[in-house]
Amino acid sequence: MTGLAVFVTVGTDHHPFDRLVAWCDEWARAHPDDRVTIQYGTSEPPATAVGHAYLAPAELAEGLARADAVVCHGGPATIAEIRAAGRLPIAVPRRKADGEHVDDHQMRYTSRVAREGVVCLADSPTELAALLDRVRSDVDAFRVADDEDRVRRSVELFGDLMDALAP
């Protein structure tokens, strides 16, 4: 399969997520036959991929619908939206130590939901590239059926994790 359509979203948090944008832009540079679109927010814009700081809800929905692969930050709402669009997200959680968020809840959340098969987790550019290569060889493995119950359970899990962190 050539011409893989990859959609990337860093969400709308005010913290830059340059690491994710750089990983995906490098992948786009190495795969010129593929179409990579990155919603980059306050991060540095991509040099190779098509970039949009922000997208209107309809544009986001269209990007998700057209994508063979969706790469995202580890936000629970974003993950739920991607799954509702019928895609298995490739999640790269934001890290507090890198100034990407106020805490490490995305790391804890994505680690947990990855064990349940809600996301595929990528912690390095190599892992991300391997997952995108898997999409190329089996795009149907990254499609999901309507799983409203699983999304509801994931949102409840996030609430439980946040309650556990409360002082």
MIKE-525838 format. One record per atom (N, C-alpha, C): residue number from 1; residue in one letter; y, z, x; atom name. Coordinates in Angstrom, 1 decimal, decimal comma. Layout:
BEGIN
<NUM; a; <Y; Z; X>; CA>
...
//
This chain:
BEGIN
<1; m; <-1,2; 0,0; 0,9>; N>
<1; m; <0,0; 0,0; 0,0>; CA>
<1; m; <1,2; 0,0; 0,9>; C>
<2; t; <2,1; -0,9; 0,7>; N>
<2; t; <3,4; -0,9; 1,4>; CA>
<2; t; <4,5; -0,6; 0,4>; C>
<3; g; <5,7; -0,3; 0,9>; N>
<3; g; <6,8; 0,0; 0,0>; CA>
<3; g; <6,7; 1,3; -0,7>; C>
<4; l; <6,2; 2,3; -0,1>; N>
<4; l; <6,2; 3,6; -0,7>; CA>
<4; l; <7,6; 4,1; -1,1>; C>
<5; a; <7,7; 4,6; -2,3>; N>
<5; a; <9,0; 5,1; -2,8>; CA>
<5; a; <9,0; 6,7; -2,7>; C>
<6; v; <9,8; 7,2; -1,8>; N>
<6; v; <9,9; 8,6; -1,5>; CA>
<6; v; <11,2; 9,1; -2,0>; C>
<7; f; <11,2; 10,2; -2,8>; N>
<7; f; <12,4; 10,8; -3,3>; CA>
<7; f; <12,4; 12,2; -2,8>; C>
<8; v; <13,6; 12,6; -2,2>; N>
<8; v; <13,8; 13,9; -1,6>; CA>
<8; v; <14,9; 14,6; -2,2>; C>
<9; t; <14,7; 15,9; -2,6>; N>
<9; t; <15,8; 16,7; -3,1>; CA>
<9; t; <15,9; 18,0; -2,4>; C>
<10; v; <17,1; 18,4; -2,0>; N>
<10; v; <17,4; 19,7; -1,4>; CA>
<10; v; <17,9; 20,7; -2,5>; C>
<11; g; <18,2; 20,2; -3,7>; N>
<11; g; <18,7; 21,0; -4,8>; CA>
<11; g; <20,2; 21,1; -4,7>; C>
<12; t; <20,7; 22,1; -5,3>; N>
<12; t; <22,2; 22,3; -5,4>; CA>
<12; t; <22,7; 23,6; -4,8>; C>
<13; d; <21,8; 24,3; -4,1>; N>
<13; d; <22,3; 25,5; -3,4>; CA>
<13; d; <23,4; 25,1; -2,4>; C>
<14; h; <24,3; 26,0; -2,2>; N>
<14; h; <25,4; 25,7; -1,3>; CA>
<14; h; <25,1; 25,8; 0,2>; C>
<15; h; <23,9; 26,3; 0,5>; N>
<15; h; <23,5; 26,4; 1,9>; CA>
<15; h; <22,9; 25,0; 2,3>; C>
<16; p; <23,4; 24,5; 3,5>; N>
<16; p; <22,8; 23,2; 4,0>; CA>
<16; p; <21,3; 23,3; 4,3>; C>
<17; f; <20,6; 22,2; 4,1>; N>
<17; f; <19,2; 22,2; 4,5>; CA>
<17; f; <19,0; 21,0; 5,4>; C>
<18; d; <19,7; 21,0; 6,5>; N>
<18; d; <19,7; 19,9; 7,4>; CA>
<18; d; <18,3; 19,6; 8,0>; C>
<19; r; <17,5; 20,6; 8,1>; N>
<19; r; <16,1; 20,5; 8,6>; CA>
<19; r; <15,3; 19,5; 7,8>; C>
<20; l; <15,3; 19,7; 6,5>; N>
<20; l; <14,6; 18,8; 5,5>; CA>
<20; l; <15,1; 17,4; 5,6>; C>
<21; v; <16,4; 17,3; 5,5>; N>
<21; v; <17,0; 16,0; 5,6>; CA>
<21; v; <16,7; 15,2; 6,9>; C>
<22; a; <16,7; 15,9; 8,0>; N>
<22; a; <16,4; 15,3; 9,3>; CA>
<22; a; <14,9; 14,9; 9,3>; C>
<23; w; <14,0; 15,7; 8,8>; N>
<23; w; <12,6; 15,4; 8,8>; CA>
<23; w; <12,4; 14,1; 8,0>; C>
<24; c; <13,0; 14,0; 6,8>; N>
<24; c; <12,7; 12,9; 5,9>; CA>
<24; c; <13,5; 11,7; 6,5>; C>
<25; d; <14,6; 11,8; 7,1>; N>
<25; d; <15,3; 10,7; 7,6>; CA>
<25; d; <14,6; 10,1; 8,8>; C>
<26; e; <14,0; 11,0; 9,6>; N>
<26; e; <13,2; 10,5; 10,7>; CA>
<26; e; <12,0; 9,7; 10,2>; C>
<27; w; <11,4; 10,2; 9,2>; N>
<27; w; <10,2; 9,5; 8,6>; CA>
<27; w; <10,6; 8,2; 8,1>; C>
<28; a; <11,8; 8,1; 7,4>; N>
<28; a; <12,3; 6,8; 6,9>; CA>
<28; a; <12,6; 5,8; 8,1>; C>
<29; r; <13,1; 6,3; 9,2>; N>
<29; r; <13,3; 5,5; 10,4>; CA>
<29; r; <12,0; 4,9; 10,9>; C>
<30; a; <11,0; 5,7; 10,9>; N>
<30; a; <9,7; 5,3; 11,4>; CA>
<30; a; <8,9; 4,4; 10,4>; C>
<31; h; <9,3; 4,4; 9,2>; N>
<31; h; <8,7; 3,6; 8,1>; CA>
<31; h; <9,6; 2,7; 7,4>; C>
<32; p; <10,1; 1,7; 8,0>; N>
<32; p; <11,2; 0,8; 7,5>; CA>
<32; p; <10,8; 0,1; 6,2>; C>
<33; d; <9,5; -0,1; 6,0>; N>
<33; d; <9,1; -0,8; 4,8>; CA>
<33; d; <9,1; 0,1; 3,5>; C>
<34; d; <9,3; 1,4; 3,7>; N>
<34; d; <9,3; 2,3; 2,6>; CA>
<34; d; <10,7; 2,6; 2,2>; C>
<35; r; <10,9; 3,0; 0,9>; N>
<35; r; <12,2; 3,3; 0,4>; CA>
<35; r; <12,3; 4,8; 0,2>; C>
<36; v; <13,2; 5,4; 1,0>; N>
<36; v; <13,4; 6,9; 1,0>; CA>
<36; v; <14,8; 7,1; 0,5>; C>
<37; t; <14,9; 7,9; -0,6>; N>
<37; t; <16,2; 8,4; -1,1>; CA>
<37; t; <16,3; 9,9; -1,0>; C>
<38; i; <17,4; 10,3; -0,5>; N>
<38; i; <17,6; 11,8; -0,2>; CA>
<38; i; <18,8; 12,3; -1,0>; C>
<39; q; <18,6; 13,3; -1,8>; N>
<39; q; <19,7; 14,0; -2,4>; CA>
<39; q; <19,9; 15,2; -1,5>; C>
<40; y; <21,1; 15,1; -0,7>; N>
<40; y; <21,2; 16,0; 0,4>; CA>
<40; y; <22,2; 17,2; 0,2>; C>
<41; g; <22,9; 17,3; -0,9>; N>
<41; g; <23,8; 18,4; -1,2>; CA>
<41; g; <24,8; 18,6; -0,1>; C>
<42; t; <24,9; 19,8; 0,5>; N>
<42; t; <25,9; 20,2; 1,5>; CA>
<42; t; <25,3; 19,9; 2,9>; C>
<43; s; <24,1; 19,3; 3,0>; N>
<43; s; <23,5; 19,0; 4,3>; CA>
<43; s; <24,2; 17,8; 4,9>; C>
<44; e; <23,9; 17,6; 6,2>; N>
<44; e; <24,4; 16,3; 6,8>; CA>
<44; e; <23,7; 15,2; 6,1>; C>
<45; p; <24,5; 14,1; 5,8>; N>
<45; p; <23,9; 12,9; 5,2>; CA>
<45; p; <22,8; 12,2; 6,1>; C>
<46; p; <21,9; 11,6; 5,5>; N>
<46; p; <20,9; 10,8; 6,3>; CA>
<46; p; <21,5; 9,6; 6,9>; C>
<47; a; <21,0; 9,2; 8,1>; N>
<47; a; <21,5; 8,0; 8,8>; CA>
<47; a; <20,7; 6,8; 8,4>; C>
<48; t; <19,5; 6,9; 8,0>; N>
<48; t; <18,6; 5,8; 7,7>; CA>
<48; t; <18,3; 5,7; 6,2>; C>
<49; a; <17,9; 6,8; 5,6>; N>
<49; a; <17,5; 6,8; 4,2>; CA>
<49; a; <18,8; 6,6; 3,3>; C>
<50; v; <18,6; 6,2; 2,1>; N>
<50; v; <19,7; 6,2; 1,1>; CA>
<50; v; <20,0; 7,6; 0,8>; C>
<51; g; <21,3; 8,0; 0,8>; N>
<51; g; <21,7; 9,3; 0,5>; CA>
<51; g; <22,7; 9,5; -0,6>; C>
<52; h; <22,5; 10,6; -1,3>; N>
<52; h; <23,5; 11,0; -2,4>; CA>
<52; h; <23,7; 12,5; -2,2>; C>
<53; a; <24,9; 12,9; -2,2>; N>
<53; a; <25,2; 14,3; -2,1>; CA>
<53; a; <24,6; 15,0; -3,3>; C>
<54; y; <24,9; 14,5; -4,5>; N>
<54; y; <24,4; 15,1; -5,7>; CA>
<54; y; <24,1; 13,9; -6,7>; C>
<55; l; <23,2; 14,2; -7,7>; N>
<55; l; <22,9; 13,2; -8,7>; CA>
<55; l; <23,1; 13,9; -10,1>; C>
<56; a; <23,5; 13,1; -11,0>; N>
<56; a; <23,5; 13,5; -12,4>; CA>
<56; a; <22,1; 13,7; -12,9>; C>
<57; p; <21,9; 14,5; -13,9>; N>
<57; p; <20,5; 14,8; -14,4>; CA>
<57; p; <19,8; 13,5; -14,7>; C>
<58; a; <20,4; 12,5; -15,3>; N>
<58; a; <19,7; 11,3; -15,6>; CA>
<58; a; <19,3; 10,5; -14,4>; C>
<59; e; <20,1; 10,6; -13,3>; N>
<59; e; <19,8; 9,9; -12,1>; CA>
<59; e; <18,6; 10,6; -11,4>; C>
<60; l; <18,6; 11,9; -11,4>; N>
<60; l; <17,6; 12,7; -10,8>; CA>
<60; l; <16,2; 12,4; -11,5>; C>
<61; a; <16,3; 12,4; -12,9>; N>
<61; a; <15,1; 12,1; -13,6>; CA>
<61; a; <14,6; 10,7; -13,3>; C>
<62; e; <15,5; 9,7; -13,1>; N>
<62; e; <15,1; 8,4; -12,8>; CA>
<62; e; <14,4; 8,3; -11,4>; C>
<63; g; <15,0; 9,0; -10,4>; N>
<63; g; <14,5; 9,1; -9,1>; CA>
<63; g; <13,1; 9,7; -9,1>; C>
<64; l; <12,8; 10,7; -9,9>; N>
<64; l; <11,5; 11,3; -10,0>; CA>
<64; l; <10,5; 10,4; -10,6>; C>
<65; a; <10,9; 9,7; -11,6>; N>
<65; a; <10,0; 8,8; -12,4>; CA>
<65; a; <9,6; 7,6; -11,5>; C>
<66; r; <10,5; 7,1; -10,6>; N>
<66; r; <10,2; 6,0; -9,8>; CA>
<66; r; <9,5; 6,3; -8,5>; C>
<67; a; <9,4; 7,6; -8,1>; N>
<67; a; <8,9; 8,0; -6,9>; CA>
<67; a; <7,3; 8,0; -6,8>; C>
<68; d; <6,8; 7,5; -5,7>; N>
<68; d; <5,4; 7,7; -5,4>; CA>
<68; d; <5,2; 9,1; -4,9>; C>
<69; a; <6,2; 9,6; -4,1>; N>
<69; a; <6,1; 10,9; -3,5>; CA>
<69; a; <7,4; 11,6; -3,7>; C>
<70; v; <7,4; 12,9; -4,0>; N>
<70; v; <8,6; 13,7; -4,1>; CA>
<70; v; <8,5; 14,9; -3,1>; C>
<71; v; <9,5; 15,0; -2,3>; N>
<71; v; <9,7; 16,1; -1,3>; CA>
<71; v; <10,8; 16,9; -1,8>; C>
<72; c; <10,6; 18,2; -1,7>; N>
<72; c; <11,7; 19,1; -2,2>; CA>
<72; c; <11,8; 20,4; -1,5>; C>
<73; h; <12,8; 21,1; -1,7>; N>
<73; h; <12,9; 22,5; -1,2>; CA>
<73; h; <12,0; 23,4; -2,1>; C>
<74; g; <11,9; 24,6; -1,8>; N>
<74; g; <10,9; 25,5; -2,5>; CA>
<74; g; <11,4; 26,2; -3,7>; C>
<75; g; <12,4; 25,7; -4,4>; N>
<75; g; <13,0; 26,3; -5,5>; CA>
<75; g; <12,1; 26,2; -6,7>; C>
<76; p; <11,8; 27,3; -7,4>; N>
<76; p; <10,9; 27,3; -8,6>; CA>
<76; p; <11,3; 26,3; -9,7>; C>
<77; a; <12,6; 26,3; -10,0>; N>
<77; a; <13,0; 25,4; -11,1>; CA>
<77; a; <12,8; 23,9; -10,7>; C>
<78; t; <13,1; 23,6; -9,4>; N>
<78; t; <13,0; 22,2; -8,9>; CA>
<78; t; <11,5; 21,8; -9,0>; C>
<79; i; <10,6; 22,7; -8,5>; N>
<79; i; <9,2; 22,4; -8,5>; CA>
<79; i; <8,7; 22,2; -9,9>; C>
<80; a; <9,2; 23,0; -10,9>; N>
<80; a; <8,8; 22,9; -12,3>; CA>
<80; a; <9,2; 21,6; -12,8>; C>
<81; e; <10,5; 21,1; -12,5>; N>
<81; e; <11,0; 19,9; -13,0>; CA>
<81; e; <10,2; 18,7; -12,4>; C>
<82; i; <9,8; 18,8; -11,2>; N>
<82; i; <9,1; 17,7; -10,5>; CA>
<82; i; <7,7; 17,6; -11,2>; C>
<83; r; <7,1; 18,7; -11,4>; N>
<83; r; <5,7; 18,7; -12,1>; CA>
<83; r; <5,9; 18,2; -13,5>; C>
<84; a; <6,9; 18,6; -14,2>; N>
<84; a; <7,1; 18,1; -15,6>; CA>
<84; a; <7,3; 16,5; -15,6>; C>
<85; a; <7,8; 16,0; -14,4>; N>
<85; a; <7,9; 14,5; -14,3>; CA>
<85; a; <6,6; 13,9; -13,9>; C>
<86; g; <5,6; 14,7; -13,8>; N>
<86; g; <4,3; 14,1; -13,5>; CA>
<86; g; <4,0; 13,9; -12,0>; C>
<87; r; <4,7; 14,6; -11,1>; N>
<87; r; <4,5; 14,4; -9,7>; CA>
<87; r; <4,1; 15,8; -9,1>; C>
<88; l; <3,2; 15,7; -8,1>; N>
<88; l; <2,8; 16,9; -7,3>; CA>
<88; l; <3,8; 17,0; -6,1>; C>
<89; p; <4,7; 18,0; -6,1>; N>
<89; p; <5,7; 18,1; -5,1>; CA>
<89; p; <5,1; 18,4; -3,7>; C>
<90; i; <5,8; 17,8; -2,7>; N>
<90; i; <5,6; 18,2; -1,4>; CA>
<90; i; <6,7; 19,2; -1,1>; C>
<91; a; <6,5; 20,4; -0,9>; N>
<91; a; <7,5; 21,4; -0,8>; CA>
<91; a; <7,7; 21,9; 0,7>; C>
<92; v; <9,0; 22,0; 1,0>; N>
<92; v; <9,4; 22,5; 2,3>; CA>
<92; v; <10,4; 23,7; 2,0>; C>
<93; p; <9,9; 24,9; 2,1>; N>
<93; p; <10,7; 26,0; 1,7>; CA>
<93; p; <11,9; 26,3; 2,7>; C>
<94; r; <13,0; 26,7; 2,1>; N>
<94; r; <14,2; 27,0; 2,9>; CA>
<94; r; <13,9; 28,4; 3,6>; C>
<95; r; <14,5; 28,5; 4,8>; N>
<95; r; <14,3; 29,8; 5,6>; CA>
<95; r; <15,6; 30,5; 5,8>; C>
<96; k; <15,6; 31,8; 5,6>; N>
<96; k; <16,8; 32,6; 5,8>; CA>
<96; k; <17,2; 32,6; 7,3>; C>
<97; a; <16,2; 32,6; 8,2>; N>
<97; a; <16,5; 32,7; 9,6>; CA>
<97; a; <17,3; 31,4; 10,1>; C>
<98; d; <17,1; 30,3; 9,4>; N>
<98; d; <17,8; 29,1; 9,7>; CA>
<98; d; <19,1; 28,9; 8,9>; C>
<99; g; <19,5; 29,9; 8,2>; N>
<99; g; <20,7; 29,8; 7,4>; CA>
<99; g; <20,6; 28,9; 6,2>; C>
<100; e; <19,4; 28,7; 5,7>; N>
<100; e; <19,1; 27,8; 4,6>; CA>
<100; e; <19,1; 28,5; 3,2>; C>
<101; h; <19,1; 29,8; 3,3>; N>
<101; h; <19,1; 30,6; 2,0>; CA>
<101; h; <19,4; 32,0; 2,3>; C>
<102; v; <19,6; 32,8; 1,3>; N>
<102; v; <20,0; 34,2; 1,5>; CA>
<102; v; <18,8; 35,1; 1,8>; C>
<103; d; <17,6; 34,6; 1,5>; N>
<103; d; <16,3; 35,4; 1,7>; CA>
<103; d; <15,2; 34,4; 1,8>; C>
<104; d; <14,0; 34,9; 2,0>; N>
<104; d; <12,8; 34,0; 2,2>; CA>
<104; d; <11,9; 33,9; 0,9>; C>
<105; h; <12,5; 34,0; -0,3>; N>
<105; h; <11,7; 33,9; -1,5>; CA>
<105; h; <11,1; 32,6; -1,6>; C>
<106; q; <11,7; 31,5; -1,1>; N>
<106; q; <11,1; 30,2; -1,3>; CA>
<106; q; <9,8; 30,1; -0,4>; C>
<107; m; <9,8; 30,8; 0,7>; N>
<107; m; <8,6; 30,8; 1,6>; CA>
<107; m; <7,5; 31,5; 0,9>; C>
<108; r; <7,8; 32,7; 0,3>; N>
<108; r; <6,8; 33,5; -0,4>; CA>
<108; r; <6,2; 32,7; -1,6>; C>
<109; y; <7,2; 32,2; -2,4>; N>
<109; y; <6,8; 31,5; -3,6>; CA>
<109; y; <5,9; 30,3; -3,3>; C>
<110; t; <6,4; 29,4; -2,4>; N>
<110; t; <5,6; 28,2; -2,2>; CA>
<110; t; <4,2; 28,5; -1,5>; C>
<111; s; <4,2; 29,5; -0,7>; N>
<111; s; <2,9; 29,9; -0,1>; CA>
<111; s; <1,9; 30,3; -1,2>; C>
<112; r; <2,4; 31,0; -2,2>; N>
<112; r; <1,5; 31,4; -3,3>; CA>
<112; r; <1,1; 30,3; -4,2>; C>
<113; v; <2,1; 29,5; -4,6>; N>
<113; v; <1,7; 28,4; -5,6>; CA>
<113; v; <1,0; 27,2; -4,9>; C>
<114; a; <1,1; 27,1; -3,6>; N>
<114; a; <0,3; 26,1; -2,8>; CA>
<114; a; <-1,2; 26,5; -2,9>; C>
<115; r; <-1,5; 27,8; -2,9>; N>
<115; r; <-2,9; 28,2; -3,0>; CA>
<115; r; <-3,4; 27,9; -4,4>; C>
<116; e; <-2,6; 27,8; -5,4>; N>
<116; e; <-3,0; 27,4; -6,7>; CA>
<116; e; <-2,9; 25,9; -7,0>; C>
<117; g; <-2,5; 25,1; -6,0>; N>
<117; g; <-2,5; 23,7; -6,1>; CA>
<117; g; <-1,2; 23,2; -6,9>; C>
<118; v; <-0,2; 24,0; -7,0>; N>
<118; v; <1,0; 23,6; -7,7>; CA>
<118; v; <1,9; 22,7; -6,9>; C>
<119; v; <1,8; 22,9; -5,5>; N>
<119; v; <2,6; 22,1; -4,6>; CA>
<119; v; <1,7; 21,9; -3,4>; C>
<120; c; <2,1; 20,9; -2,6>; N>
<120; c; <1,5; 20,7; -1,2>; CA>
<120; c; <2,6; 21,2; -0,3>; C>
<121; l; <2,3; 22,1; 0,6>; N>
<121; l; <3,2; 22,7; 1,5>; CA>
<121; l; <3,3; 22,1; 2,8>; C>
<122; a; <4,5; 21,8; 3,3>; N>
<122; a; <4,8; 21,2; 4,6>; CA>
<122; a; <5,7; 22,1; 5,4>; C>
<123; d; <5,2; 22,6; 6,6>; N>
<123; d; <5,9; 23,5; 7,4>; CA>
<123; d; <6,4; 22,9; 8,7>; C>
<124; s; <6,2; 21,6; 8,9>; N>
<124; s; <6,6; 20,9; 10,1>; CA>
<124; s; <6,8; 19,4; 9,8>; C>
<125; p; <7,5; 18,7; 10,6>; N>
<125; p; <7,6; 17,3; 10,4>; CA>
<125; p; <6,2; 16,6; 10,5>; C>
<126; t; <5,3; 17,1; 11,3>; N>
<126; t; <3,9; 16,5; 11,4>; CA>
<126; t; <3,2; 16,7; 10,1>; C>
<127; e; <3,3; 17,9; 9,5>; N>
<127; e; <2,6; 18,2; 8,2>; CA>
<127; e; <3,2; 17,3; 7,1>; C>
<128; l; <4,5; 17,2; 7,1>; N>
<128; l; <5,2; 16,3; 6,1>; CA>
<128; l; <4,7; 14,9; 6,2>; C>
<129; a; <4,6; 14,4; 7,5>; N>
<129; a; <4,2; 13,0; 7,7>; CA>
<129; a; <2,7; 12,8; 7,2>; C>
<130; a; <1,9; 13,8; 7,5>; N>
<130; a; <0,5; 13,7; 7,1>; CA>
<130; a; <0,4; 13,7; 5,6>; C>
<131; l; <1,2; 14,4; 4,9>; N>
<131; l; <1,1; 14,4; 3,4>; CA>
<131; l; <1,7; 13,1; 2,9>; C>
<132; l; <2,7; 12,6; 3,5>; N>
<132; l; <3,2; 11,3; 3,0>; CA>
<132; l; <2,2; 10,2; 3,3>; C>
<133; d; <1,5; 10,3; 4,4>; N>
<133; d; <0,4; 9,3; 4,7>; CA>
<133; d; <-0,7; 9,4; 3,6>; C>
<134; r; <-1,0; 10,7; 3,2>; N>
<134; r; <-2,0; 10,8; 2,1>; CA>
<134; r; <-1,5; 10,2; 0,8>; C>
<135; v; <-0,2; 10,3; 0,5>; N>
<135; v; <0,3; 9,6; -0,7>; CA>
<135; v; <0,0; 8,1; -0,6>; C>
<136; r; <0,3; 7,5; 0,6>; N>
<136; r; <0,1; 6,1; 0,8>; CA>
<136; r; <-1,3; 5,7; 0,6>; C>
<137; s; <-2,3; 6,5; 1,0>; N>
<137; s; <-3,7; 6,2; 0,8>; CA>
<137; s; <-4,2; 6,5; -0,6>; C>
<138; d; <-3,6; 7,4; -1,3>; N>
<138; d; <-4,1; 7,8; -2,6>; CA>
<138; d; <-2,9; 8,4; -3,5>; C>
<139; v; <-2,1; 7,4; -4,0>; N>
<139; v; <-0,9; 7,8; -4,7>; CA>
<139; v; <-1,3; 8,6; -6,0>; C>
<140; d; <-2,4; 8,3; -6,6>; N>
<140; d; <-2,8; 9,0; -7,8>; CA>
<140; d; <-3,1; 10,5; -7,6>; C>
<141; a; <-3,4; 10,9; -6,3>; N>
<141; a; <-3,7; 12,3; -6,0>; CA>
<141; a; <-2,4; 13,1; -6,1>; C>
<142; f; <-1,2; 12,4; -6,1>; N>
<142; f; <0,1; 13,1; -6,2>; CA>
<142; f; <0,7; 12,9; -7,5>; C>
<143; r; <-0,1; 12,6; -8,5>; N>
<143; r; <0,4; 12,5; -9,9>; CA>
<143; r; <-0,3; 13,7; -10,6>; C>
<144; v; <0,4; 14,3; -11,5>; N>
<144; v; <-0,2; 15,4; -12,3>; CA>
<144; v; <0,0; 15,2; -13,8>; C>
<145; a; <-1,0; 15,7; -14,5>; N>
<145; a; <-0,9; 15,6; -16,0>; CA>
<145; a; <0,1; 16,7; -16,4>; C>
<146; d; <0,4; 16,6; -17,7>; N>
<146; d; <1,3; 17,6; -18,3>; CA>
<146; d; <0,7; 19,0; -18,1>; C>
<147; d; <1,3; 19,8; -17,4>; N>
<147; d; <0,7; 21,2; -17,2>; CA>
<147; d; <1,7; 22,3; -17,5>; C>
<148; e; <2,2; 22,2; -18,7>; N>
<148; e; <3,2; 23,2; -19,1>; CA>
<148; e; <2,8; 24,6; -18,9>; C>
<149; d; <1,5; 24,9; -19,2>; N>
<149; d; <1,0; 26,3; -19,0>; CA>
<149; d; <1,1; 26,7; -17,5>; C>
<150; r; <0,7; 25,8; -16,6>; N>
<150; r; <0,7; 26,1; -15,2>; CA>
<150; r; <2,2; 26,3; -14,7>; C>
<151; v; <3,1; 25,5; -15,2>; N>
<151; v; <4,5; 25,7; -14,8>; CA>
<151; v; <5,0; 27,0; -15,4>; C>
<152; r; <4,6; 27,4; -16,6>; N>
<152; r; <5,1; 28,7; -17,2>; CA>
<152; r; <4,5; 29,8; -16,3>; C>
<153; r; <3,3; 29,7; -15,9>; N>
<153; r; <2,7; 30,8; -15,1>; CA>
<153; r; <3,4; 30,8; -13,7>; C>
<154; s; <3,8; 29,7; -13,2>; N>
<154; s; <4,5; 29,7; -11,9>; CA>
<154; s; <5,8; 30,4; -12,0>; C>
<155; v; <6,6; 30,1; -13,1>; N>
<155; v; <7,9; 30,7; -13,3>; CA>
<155; v; <7,7; 32,2; -13,5>; C>
<156; e; <6,6; 32,7; -14,2>; N>
<156; e; <6,4; 34,1; -14,4>; CA>
<156; e; <6,1; 34,7; -13,0>; C>
<157; l; <5,3; 34,0; -12,2>; N>
<157; l; <5,0; 34,5; -10,8>; CA>
<157; l; <6,2; 34,7; -10,0>; C>
<158; f; <7,2; 33,8; -10,1>; N>
<158; f; <8,4; 33,9; -9,4>; CA>
<158; f; <9,2; 35,2; -9,9>; C>
<159; g; <9,2; 35,4; -11,2>; N>
<159; g; <9,8; 36,6; -11,7>; CA>
<159; g; <9,2; 37,8; -11,1>; C>
<160; d; <7,8; 37,8; -11,1>; N>
<160; d; <7,1; 39,0; -10,5>; CA>
<160; d; <7,5; 39,2; -9,1>; C>
<161; l; <7,6; 38,1; -8,3>; N>
<161; l; <7,9; 38,3; -6,9>; CA>
<161; l; <9,3; 38,8; -6,7>; C>
<162; m; <10,2; 38,3; -7,5>; N>
<162; m; <11,6; 38,8; -7,4>; CA>
<162; m; <11,7; 40,3; -7,9>; C>
<163; d; <10,9; 40,7; -8,9>; N>
<163; d; <10,9; 42,1; -9,3>; CA>
<163; d; <10,4; 43,0; -8,1>; C>
<164; a; <9,4; 42,5; -7,4>; N>
<164; a; <8,8; 43,2; -6,3>; CA>
<164; a; <9,8; 43,4; -5,2>; C>
<165; l; <10,8; 42,5; -5,1>; N>
<165; l; <11,8; 42,6; -4,0>; CA>
<165; l; <12,9; 43,5; -4,4>; C>
<166; a; <13,1; 43,7; -5,7>; N>
<166; a; <14,3; 44,5; -6,1>; CA>
<166; a; <14,2; 45,9; -5,5>; C>
<167; p; <15,4; 46,4; -5,1>; N>
<167; p; <15,5; 47,8; -4,5>; CA>
<167; p; <15,1; 48,9; -5,5>; C>
//
